[in-house]
């Protein structure tokens, strides 16, 4: 039996939602984890607002580790989402998660920001005696030999630390040091345009919108999402042109002008923040190299349209945890980790990447005939219960998990 012991724990690098979920899933099954996070305690929660549309199967996973009950009061249940045509403010289709009531115990999306998930999961990790938490510790490199790994890091005091373990998992994000050290190619492309996120306090429901909205427009598509707060805000996403100056894009006047093009109102918008980010569509050539494994953004990144990035990363974490637990219990040998790669890499390519590319293409389509065909297809799917369920099984990532289980 390959042991995962106190002397050889699983080393997880990165305390984002993926790294924390993996840590909690392992420790709750009796496996020790050393969790390395570069941010110090005092600034850990000072993060730019990011993803937070949590799909039904992700909520099921949160429930398994006791996290759902922590975040549910801090979020907003969103059973319905809309597709809109921006020109003329026309509602194209309304999809209701009620069609998934026989497929999941959570027939809704929970709008709960990434930082709230991280905050609650971190509290759980701190209280877990099997989690050794190393905050303010900068991971630098690692070595592996036989059935062990050694991670080299710099602690908050500036001293170099050697951390022994059985496996090392990169939950570091898209700039994964572990992936770079292994020389694993990050295949795919980067969109030339950037996405602008604007946070606004305004009653968009008074204009007919629901909590989650995908808005089609050949000139400037957008997404509109409602967040519980505090403070309660809406986030509006817009594409920007590659040649536009980032500093100019985020000036208060430019933000107001963009919002007023989106929705003309009598007063100035109460804009509470903004940020600009680059969008990538990439998948690592490998998710495993010996005792080193990749999860989440370390092995796949994609457009945020559809809320699939963080969700699919958390699905990686639970899939990998299941296999590491089986190894520790003598129920499987090391080769089961190759199945993790086969399952999650195929899903990243054929589901997550394909769906997010399709989502953006639909919203940004410029050909009038194709746009009309897309809109008619969305309406037909939303109006037919069987088609609506099929659509939402894909959109919620339930289908992707079912397919993954069938991959040997």
C-alpha positions in Angstrom: 0.0 0.0 0.0 1.2 3.5 -0.8 0.9 5.5 2.4 -0.2 9.1 2.7 1.0 9.8 6.2 1.7 12.7 8.5 5.4 12.5 7.3 4.3 12.3 3.7 1.2 14.4 3.3 -0.4 15.7 0.1 1.1 19.1 -0.6 -1.4 21.5 -2.2 0.0 24.8 -3.6 -2.6 27.6 -3.7 -5.5 28.3 -1.3 -8.1 29.4 -3.8 -11.5 27.6 -4.0 -10.0 24.7 -5.9 -7.1 24.1 -3.5 -9.2 24.6 -0.4 -11.9 22.2 -1.6 -9.3 19.6 -2.4 -7.7 20.1 1.0 -11.0 19.7 2.9 -12.1 16.7 0.9 -8.8 15.0 1.7 -8.5 15.9 5.4 -12.2 14.9 6.1 -11.3 11.5 4.7 -8.3 11.3 7.1 -5.5 12.3 4.8 -3.1 15.0 6.0 -2.5 18.0 3.8 0.1 20.8 3.8 -1.5 23.8 2.1 0.9 26.5 0.8 -0.4 30.0 0.2 1.7 33.0 -0.8 -0.6 35.6 0.5 -0.1 36.5 4.2 -3.0 36.3 6.6 -3.6 40.0 6.8 -4.1 40.5 3.1 -5.5 37.1 2.0 -9.0 38.4 1.5 -7.9 41.6 -0.4 -8.7 40.0 -3.8 -10.2 41.4 -7.0 -13.9 40.3 -7.3 -14.1 37.3 -9.5 -16.2 34.3 -10.4 -19.1 33.1 -8.2 -21.9 31.5 -10.2 -22.0 28.1 -8.6 -23.8 25.4 -10.6 -25.9 22.6 -9.1 -23.3 19.8 -9.1 -20.7 22.1 -7.5 -23.2 22.9 -4.8 -23.6 19.1 -4.2 -19.8 18.9 -3.8 -19.8 21.8 -1.4 -22.5 20.0 0.6 -20.3 16.9 0.9 -17.6 18.8 2.8 -20.0 21.0 4.9 -19.2 24.1 2.9 -22.6 24.7 1.3 -24.3 25.5 4.6 -21.6 28.2 5.2 -22.0 30.0 1.9 -25.7 29.6 1.2 -26.7 32.5 3.6 -24.1 34.7 2.0 -25.3 34.1 -1.6 -28.3 34.5 -3.8 -30.3 31.6 -5.3 -30.9 32.1 -9.0 -33.1 29.4 -10.5 -33.7 31.4 -13.7 -31.4 32.9 -16.3 -32.2 35.0 -19.4 -30.9 35.4 -22.9 -31.5 38.9 -24.3 -31.1 40.7 -27.6 -29.6 44.1 -26.6 -30.8 45.9 -29.7 -34.4 46.8 -28.8 -34.1 45.2 -25.3 -35.8 42.0 -26.4 -36.0 38.9 -24.1 -35.0 35.9 -26.3 -35.4 33.0 -23.8 -35.8 32.3 -20.1 -34.4 29.0 -18.7 -35.6 27.6 -15.4 -33.6 25.1 -13.3 -36.8 23.5 -12.3 -36.3 21.3 -15.3 -33.4 19.7 -13.3 -35.4 18.9 -10.2 -35.0 15.2 -10.8 -31.3 15.4 -11.6 -30.0 17.4 -8.6 -30.9 18.4 -5.0 -29.9 21.9 -6.0 -32.0 23.1 -8.9 -30.6 26.6 -9.0 -27.3 28.5 -9.3 -26.0 30.0 -6.1 -24.6 33.5 -6.8 -21.9 33.6 -4.2 -18.6 35.3 -5.0 -15.3 33.4 -5.0 -13.9 35.4 -2.1 -16.8 34.4 0.2 -16.3 30.7 -0.7 -12.6 31.1 0.0 -13.2 32.9 3.3 -15.6 30.2 4.6 -13.4 27.3 3.3 -10.3 28.8 4.9 -12.0 29.0 8.3 -12.7 25.3 8.0 -9.2 24.5 6.9 -7.7 26.5 9.9 -9.9 24.4 12.3 -8.9 21.1 10.7 -6.1 19.3 12.7 -5.0 17.4 9.5 -4.4 20.6 7.6 -1.0 22.3 8.0 -1.6 25.8 6.7 1.4 27.8 5.5 0.4 31.4 4.8 2.7 34.0 3.5 4.9 31.2 2.0 6.1 31.5 -1.5 6.4 28.2 -3.4 9.5 28.1 -5.6 10.1 24.6 -7.0 9.9 20.9 -6.2 11.7 17.6 -6.7 10.2 14.1 -6.9 11.7 10.7 -6.5 10.1 7.4 -6.1 7.1 7.7 -3.8 8.0 11.2 -2.4 8.2 14.9 -3.3 10.0 17.8 -1.7 8.7 21.3 -2.2 11.0 24.2 -1.8 9.4 27.5 -0.5 10.3 30.7 1.2 8.6 31.4 4.5 7.3 34.7 5.8 10.7 35.2 7.6 12.5 34.9 4.3 14.0 31.5 5.1 14.0 28.6 2.6 11.8 25.7 3.7 11.8 22.1 2.5 8.4 20.5 2.7 8.2 16.7 2.4 5.2 15.0 0.9 3.8 12.0 -1.1 2.1 14.0 -3.9 2.2 17.7 -4.9 -0.9 19.3 -6.5 -0.7 22.6 -8.3 -3.8 24.7 -7.5 -1.8 27.9 -8.2 -3.8 29.2 -11.1 -2.9 29.8 -14.8 0.7 30.8 -14.0 1.4 27.5 -12.3 5.1 27.2 -11.4 4.7 23.4 -11.2 3.3 23.2 -14.7 6.2 25.4 -16.0 8.8 23.4 -14.1 7.5 20.2 -15.6 7.6 21.7 -19.1 3.9 20.9 -19.8 2.6 22.9 -22.8 -0.5 25.1 -22.1 -2.2 24.5 -25.4 -4.8 27.0 -26.9 -5.1 30.7 -27.5 -5.7 34.1 -26.0 -8.5 36.4 -27.2 -7.1 39.7 -28.5 -9.9 41.7 -26.8 -10.1 42.1 -23.1 -13.2 42.0 -20.9 -14.2 44.9 -18.8 -16.1 44.2 -15.5 -18.1 47.1 -14.0 -19.8 46.8 -10.6 -23.0 48.9 -10.3 -25.6 49.5 -7.6 -28.9 49.7 -9.5 -32.3 48.0 -9.7 -31.9 46.1 -13.0 -34.8 43.9 -12.1 -36.9 47.0 -12.6 -35.9 46.8 -16.3 -37.0 43.2 -16.7 -33.7 41.5 -16.0 -33.3 38.4 -13.8 -30.4 37.5 -11.6 -28.3 36.1 -14.4 -28.4 37.5 -18.0 -26.6 36.8 -21.2 -27.0 39.7 -23.6 -26.4 39.3 -27.4 -25.2 42.2 -29.5 -22.9 42.2 -32.6 -21.2 45.3 -31.5 -21.0 45.0 -27.8 -22.3 41.8 -26.1 -22.5 41.8 -22.3 -23.3 39.7 -19.3 -25.3 41.0 -16.3 -25.2 39.2 -12.9 -26.7 40.0 -9.5 -24.6 39.6 -6.3 -26.0 39.6 -2.8 -23.3 41.7 -1.2 -22.9 43.5 1.1 -23.1 45.8 -0.7 -25.6 44.3 -3.1 -24.3 45.0 -6.6 -24.7 43.9 -10.3 -21.7 43.1 -12.4 -21.8 44.0 -16.1 -19.2 42.5 -18.5 -18.3 44.1 -21.8 -15.7 43.3 -24.5 -13.2 45.9 -25.3 -11.1 46.5 -28.4 -7.4 45.3 -28.4 -6.2 48.8 -29.3 -8.0 50.6 -26.5 -5.9 52.0 -23.7 -6.5 50.1 -20.5 -6.1 53.3 -18.4 -8.6 55.1 -20.5 -11.2 52.3 -20.4 -11.4 52.4 -16.6 -11.6 56.1 -16.0 -14.9 57.2 -14.3 -16.2 59.1 -17.3 -15.5 56.2 -19.7 -17.3 53.7 -17.3 -20.3 56.0 -17.1 -20.5 56.4 -20.9 -20.3 52.6 -21.4 -23.0 52.0 -18.8 -25.3 54.7 -20.4 -24.9 53.1 -23.8 -26.0 49.9 -22.1 -29.0 51.4 -20.3 -30.0 55.1 -20.5 -31.2 56.4 -17.1 -31.7 60.0 -15.8 -29.0 60.0 -13.2 -25.4 58.8 -13.1 -24.8 55.2 -12.3 -23.5 54.3 -8.8 -20.3 52.5 -10.0 -18.6 50.8 -7.1 -15.6 49.3 -9.0 -14.2 47.9 -12.2 -11.4 45.7 -13.5 -10.1 44.7 -16.9 -8.8 41.2 -17.6 -7.5 39.1 -20.5 -9.4 35.9 -21.5 -7.6 32.7 -22.4 -8.8 29.3 -23.8 -6.1 26.9 -22.9 -5.7 23.3 -21.7 -2.5 21.7 -20.4 -1.1 18.8 -22.5 -0.9 16.7 -19.3 -2.6 16.9 -15.9 -0.2 14.5 -14.3 3.6 13.9 -14.2 4.6 11.3 -11.7 3.7 12.5 -8.2 2.8 16.0 -9.5 -0.8 16.8 -10.5 -2.6 19.9 -11.9 -6.1 21.1 -11.0 -8.3 24.1 -11.9 -6.7 27.0 -13.8 -3.3 25.4 -13.5 -4.5 22.9 -16.2 -7.4 24.7 -18.0 -8.5 28.3 -18.4 -11.5 29.6 -20.4 -13.9 32.5 -21.1 -16.0 33.3 -18.0 -19.2 33.3 -20.1 -21.4 30.5 -18.5 -19.6 30.4 -15.2 -17.6 27.2 -16.0 -14.1 28.0 -14.9 -14.2 27.8 -11.2 -16.9 25.1 -11.3 -14.9 22.8 -13.5 -11.8 23.4 -11.3 -13.7 22.3 -8.2 -14.9 19.3 -10.1 -11.2 18.5 -10.8 -10.5 18.8 -7.1 -13.2 16.3 -6.0 -12.3 13.9 -8.8 -8.7 13.9 -7.7 -9.5 13.7 -4.0 -11.6 10.6 -4.6 -8.6 8.9 -6.3 -6.1 9.9 -3.7 -8.4 8.6 -1.0 -8.8 5.3 -2.8 -5.0 5.0 -3.0 -4.6 5.7 0.7 -7.1 3.1 1.6 -5.5 0.4 -0.6 -8.5 0.3 -2.9 -6.6 1.5 -6.0 -3.0 1.8 -7.1 -1.1 4.8 -8.4 -2.3 4.2 -11.9 -5.8 5.5 -11.0 -4.3 9.0 -11.2 -3.9 8.5 -14.9 -7.6 8.0 -15.0 -8.0 11.4 -13.3 -6.0 12.9 -16.3 -8.0 11.1 -18.9 -11.3 12.1 -17.3 -10.8 15.7 -16.5 -8.7 16.6 -19.6 -11.3 15.2 -22.0 -14.0 17.1 -20.1 -11.9 20.3 -20.3 -11.5 20.0 -24.0 -14.8 18.6 -25.1 -17.2 20.3 -22.6 -15.7 23.3 -20.8 -13.7 24.7 -23.7 -16.2 23.9 -26.4 -19.1 25.3 -24.4 -17.5 28.6 -23.4 -16.2 29.2 -27.0 -19.8 28.6 -28.2 -21.3 30.9 -25.6 -19.1 33.8 -26.7 -19.7 33.1 -30.4 -23.5 33.2 -29.9 -23.4 36.5 -28.0 -21.0 38.2 -30.4 -22.4 36.8 -33.7 -22.4 39.5 -36.4 -24.2 37.7 -39.3 -27.9 38.7 -39.0 -29.2 35.3 -40.4 -27.0 33.3 -38.0 -28.0 35.5 -35.1 -31.7 35.0 -35.9 -31.2 31.2 -36.2 -29.3 31.2 -32.8 -32.1 33.2 -31.1 -34.8 30.9 -32.6 -32.9 27.8 -31.3 -32.6 29.3 -27.8 -36.3 30.2 -27.7 -37.3 26.7 -29.0 -35.1 25.1 -26.3 -36.5 27.2 -23.5 -40.1 26.6 -24.5 -39.9 22.8 -24.8 -39.4 21.1 -21.4 -37.4 18.2 -22.8 -35.1 20.5 -24.8 -34.8 22.8 -21.9 -33.7 20.0 -19.6 -31.1 18.8 -22.2 -29.8 22.4 -22.6 -29.5 22.9 -18.9 -27.8 19.5 -18.3 -25.0 20.8 -20.5 -25.0 24.3 -19.1 -24.9 23.2 -15.5 -22.0 20.8 -16.2 -24.1 17.8 -15.0 -23.6 16.1 -18.4 -19.8 16.6 -18.2 -19.6 14.8 -14.8 -21.7 11.9 -16.1 -19.5 11.6 -19.1 -16.3 11.7 -17.0 -17.5 8.8 -14.9 -17.8 6.7 -18.1 -14.1 7.3 -19.0 -12.0 4.4 -17.8 
